[in-house]
Amino acid sequence: MLLGTNLTGTIVFVAAFSIAMALGSVTGIGSEGIQTSFGGLLVVGLTVLYSRLRTGRWLSEIGEGSAILFLPAWAIGIFWSAFGVYKVIEKHVWG
């Protein structure tokens, strides 16, 4: 079961960031920070959706949903979203 959640997490992560990069390319938004934030939010959304479809609950227990390197994918998605916001602020505020 643990291997399955890591495999699912990897698939979710790759899918989310592929979508984010594709949308960034199509829309002309080349900002690394915006694409990273959007990819992180997609990871969170896809993980919660996967958990809901698989168990019928919204991540009500630790260990449900997908994982990446044994860490919850939603937590990694939140980190990546925050990192993307930091990159946008860094570029526009600190130059």
N, C-alpha and C positions, 0 to 999 in steps of 0.2 A: 504494500500500500504506500509506503513512504517513497519508493522509487516512482510510483505512478504520479504522486503529487509533484515531485520534482520535474518529471517529464511534462506534466500539464503546465506547471509554472514556466518552464522554458518555452513551451509552445505559446503560451499567453504572452510572455515577454517579447518574443520574436514577432508575433503577430501585431502586438500593440505598437512597437516601435517601427515596424514596416509600414503600418498604416500612417503613423505620424510623419515619417519621412516622405512617404508618397504624397500625402496631403500638402506637406510643406513644399514639395517640388511642384505640384500642380498649381498651387495658389501663389507661388513665388515668395513664400515666407521662408527666407533662408536663415532666419535666426535660430541658432543652435539652442538657445534657452527656451524659446517658445516651443520648438519641436520636442525638447526633452520634457517640458512640463506637460504637454499634451500626451506624449507617450506614457508618462507616469500616471496620468489620470485614466488613460485607457487600460493600463494594467490593473488599477484599482477596480474600475468598472467591470472589466472582463472577469476578474477573480470573483467579485461578488456575484455576478451573473452565473458563473460556473457553479458556485456553491449553492445558489438558489435552485438551479436546475437539477443539480445532483442530489441534494438533500431536502429540498423544499424549505430551507431556512436561510436566513440572511447572516451567515458567519456567526451563528450564535455560540459556537464552541471553538475553542482553540484547536487548531489542527485541521479544520475544515477548509475547503478551498484548495488552491494550488500553492506550491512553495518553490522557491528558487534557492538552491544551496541550503535547504532545510529551514529557510526563513520564510515567513508568510509573504506571498507575492503582493498582497495589498500594502504591507508595510514598506516593501521596496518601492512600490509605486508612489506612495506618499513621499518617500525620500527623494525619488527622481523628480517629482513635481516641485518640491521645495528647492532642489538643486537647480532646476530650470529657471525658477523665479529668481534665484540668486544670480544666475548667469545673465539674465535680462537686466537686472538692477546693476550688476557690475559693469556691463557694457554701456548703459545709458547714464549712469551716475558717475562712475569713476573713470569712464572713458575707455 
